[in-house]
């Protein structure tokens, strides 16, 4: 049996390259036809899922203790700028004094309180991924939910602690309800609290 001539092999390779190029062109045109709005929505859903996953891991760690397998987060795998800062009850304050927004749902579900140390990874695509890395000592107290000046507070121990609207709506709480809150153990001047549960 004789080998095929070199011209026949070259013709086959060129034809195969053309087919591959045409297939790639079809795939590229299909991707560019996706509406930009859908792509943005998908990115938003992915970011929300990552935030929820981080909150779920933090809750699991708080229940079961620190497990190296559980603490490895997607934020550790994302390339980008990393900033550590202190949560002030609503936002994170970086070491340079710059303020970074913390999603209210994440703060509520993770039960973040004033003084907690957070790590923020700003991904290359501009997404913010938070991880609680240094929780402060906590204590629980019971108080009454009140609303004034467009904000919610819990009256407890002769003073008021401000709480996030996201927490109030999550627990379906109303003014006058008894609420269990979490406050910093060592900061008696704290202005913010996290809602533990409605009673």
C-alpha positions in Angstrom: 0.0 0.0 0.0 1.4 3.4 -1.0 1.2 6.6 1.1 -1.1 9.3 -0.2 0.7 12.1 -2.1 1.8 15.2 -0.1 -0.6 17.4 -2.2 -3.6 15.3 -1.1 -2.6 15.5 2.6 -2.0 19.3 2.3 -5.4 19.7 0.7 -7.1 17.7 3.5 -5.4 19.8 6.2 -6.4 23.1 4.6 -10.0 21.9 4.2 -10.0 20.8 7.9 -8.7 24.2 8.9 -11.4 26.0 7.0 -14.1 23.9 8.6 -12.6 24.7 12.1 -12.5 28.4 11.3 -16.1 28.4 10.1 -17.3 26.6 13.3 -15.4 29.1 15.5 -16.9 32.0 13.5 -20.5 30.5 14.1 -19.8 30.1 17.8 -18.4 33.7 18.1 -21.4 35.2 16.3 -23.8 33.3 18.5 -22.1 34.6 21.7 -22.1 38.2 20.4 -25.9 37.9 19.8 -26.5 37.4 23.5 -28.1 40.6 24.8 -25.8 42.6 27.1 -28.6 42.8 29.6 -28.7 39.0 30.0 -24.9 38.9 30.5 -25.1 41.5 33.2 -28.0 39.7 34.9 -26.0 36.4 34.8 -23.0 38.2 36.3 -25.2 39.6 39.0 -26.7 36.2 39.8 -23.3 34.7 40.1 -22.1 37.4 42.4 -25.3 37.0 44.6 -24.7 33.2 44.6 -21.1 33.7 45.7 -22.2 36.1 48.5 -24.9 33.6 49.7 -22.4 30.8 49.6 -19.9 32.8 51.7 -22.7 33.6 54.2 -23.7 29.9 54.3 -20.1 28.8 54.9 -19.7 31.4 57.7 -22.9 30.1 59.4 -21.7 26.5 59.1 -18.3 27.5 60.6 -20.1 29.3 63.4 -22.1 26.1 64.1 -19.4 23.4 63.6 -16.2 25.3 64.3 -13.3 26.2 62.0 -12.7 23.6 59.3 -9.9 24.3 56.8 -11.9 22.6 54.0 -14.9 24.8 54.7 -13.0 28.1 55.1 -11.5 28.1 51.7 -13.7 30.5 49.9 -14.2 31.5 46.3 -12.7 34.9 47.3 -9.4 33.1 47.8 -9.5 31.8 44.2 -10.5 35.1 42.6 -7.6 37.2 41.3 -7.9 40.8 42.3 -7.0 43.5 44.9 -7.5 42.4 48.5 -8.3 44.9 51.3 -8.9 44.2 54.9 -11.1 46.5 57.0 -13.4 46.9 59.9 -17.2 46.6 59.6 -18.9 49.6 61.3 -22.4 48.2 61.3 -23.3 49.2 57.7 -20.0 49.5 55.7 -16.4 48.4 55.8 -13.7 51.0 56.6 -10.4 50.2 54.9 -7.0 50.9 56.5 -6.8 54.2 54.6 -10.2 55.3 55.9 -11.9 54.6 52.6 -15.5 53.3 52.8 -16.6 50.1 51.0 -20.3 49.2 50.7 -21.2 45.8 52.2 -24.4 44.2 50.8 -27.1 44.5 53.5 -28.3 41.0 52.8 -24.8 39.6 53.4 -24.3 41.6 56.6 -27.8 40.5 57.9 -27.4 36.8 57.0 -23.8 36.7 58.4 -24.9 38.6 61.5 -22.0 41.0 61.2 -21.5 43.5 64.0 -19.4 46.6 64.6 -15.7 45.7 64.9 -15.8 42.5 62.8 -12.8 42.3 60.5 -13.6 41.7 56.8 -11.5 40.8 53.8 -12.7 42.4 50.6 -11.5 41.0 47.3 -12.2 43.3 44.4 -12.2 41.0 41.4 -10.7 41.9 38.0 -14.2 42.3 36.7 -15.0 44.9 39.5 -17.1 42.5 41.6 -16.8 42.8 45.4 -16.4 39.6 47.4 -16.4 39.8 51.2 -15.3 37.3 53.8 -15.5 37.7 57.6 -12.0 36.9 58.9 -12.0 38.3 62.5 -15.3 38.3 64.4 -15.3 40.2 67.6 -16.6 38.8 70.9 -20.4 38.9 71.0 -23.2 39.0 73.5 -26.9 38.7 73.0 -29.6 40.9 74.5 -33.3 41.2 74.1 -35.1 44.5 73.2 -38.0 46.0 71.4 -38.0 47.1 67.8 -38.8 50.7 67.2 -38.9 52.9 64.1 -38.1 56.6 63.8 -36.3 59.1 61.5 -36.7 56.6 58.7 -34.6 53.9 60.4 -35.1 50.9 62.7 -33.7 50.5 66.2 -33.9 48.0 69.0 -34.3 49.5 72.5 -32.4 47.3 75.0 -30.7 48.0 78.2 -31.8 51.6 78.4 -30.4 52.5 74.9 -31.1 52.1 71.2 -29.1 50.1 68.7 -29.6 50.7 65.0 -30.4 47.6 62.9 -30.3 47.0 59.1 -33.6 47.2 57.2 -32.6 44.0 55.4 -32.6 42.2 58.8 -36.0 43.6 59.8 -37.6 42.6 56.5 -35.9 39.1 56.6 -37.4 38.4 60.0 -40.7 40.0 59.0 -40.4 42.1 62.2 -42.6 45.1 63.1 -42.3 48.0 65.5 -43.1 46.8 69.0 -41.9 43.2 68.4 -39.5 41.6 70.9 -36.1 41.0 69.2 -33.0 39.2 70.1 -29.9 41.1 69.0 -26.2 40.6 68.9 -23.9 43.4 70.0 -20.1 43.6 70.6 -19.1 42.3 74.0 -16.3 44.8 74.5 -17.8 47.9 72.9 -20.5 49.4 75.1 -20.6 52.4 72.8 -21.6 50.4 69.7 -24.4 52.0 67.7 -25.3 49.1 65.5 -26.6 45.5 66.3 -27.3 42.4 64.3 -30.7 40.8 64.6 -30.4 37.2 65.9 -34.1 36.4 65.8 -37.6 37.6 66.4 -39.3 36.4 69.6 
